[in-house]
Amino acid sequence: MKIFLFLCFWKKLAVLYESGDLYPCEIIETLHWPDEVRNRFGGNFKIGNVREYNCDVTAMLKSDRGREIQNFIIDSKCYCTFECATNISVLYDLKGYPDLIKRTIQSSFKSRLN
């Protein structure tokens, strides 16, 4: 069963390949999306190529395609098991900080009692 665990903060961790192609993450292409989803994005989730944007990654992320992919990731609650992205998501998810602090304190006390 797939469970939405973290809000994806891919804008903090986009993937730039040696070809210059920018993707929101390394695994989005490997997930099993229905054909209608793939067709919606032209068959892939590539945001674009940095050469087409004068090497301005920020402009790429703010482009219509970048925003469309970002909205899709948020709206679909993209299921992520990519540990590097999960760590970044935890770091930038300020709403999750109280629970993170609570769990850290609980864990600390449990380890001291054992």
PEURKA-V624222 format. One record per residue. N is the residue number from 1. D_FIRST is the distance of its C-alpha to the first C-alpha in whole Angstrom. Layout:
BEGIN
n:d_first
N:D_FIRST
N:D_FIRST
END
This chain:
BEGIN
n:d_first
1:0
2:4
3:6
4:10
5:12
6:15
7:18
8:19
9:22
10:23
11:26
12:27
13:26
14:26
15:27
16:30
17:31
18:35
19:35
20:35
21:32
22:30
23:26
24:23
25:22
26:22
27:18
28:18
29:20
30:17
31:14
32:14
33:15
34:17
35:21
36:22
37:20
38:22
39:25
40:25
41:25
42:28
43:25
44:24
45:24
46:27
47:29
48:32
49:35
50:37
51:40
52:39
53:39
54:42
55:39
56:38
57:35
58:35
59:36
60:33
61:31
62:33
63:33
64:32
65:30
66:29
67:28
68:26
69:24
70:23
71:23
72:20
73:18
74:19
75:18
76:15
77:14
78:13
79:10
80:13
81:13
82:16
83:18
84:21
85:20
86:18
87:21
88:23
89:21
90:21
91:25
92:26
93:24
94:27
95:25
96:23
97:26
98:27
99:24
100:24
101:28
102:27
103:24
104:27
105:30
106:28
107:27
108:31
109:32
110:30
111:31
112:35
113:35
114:34
END
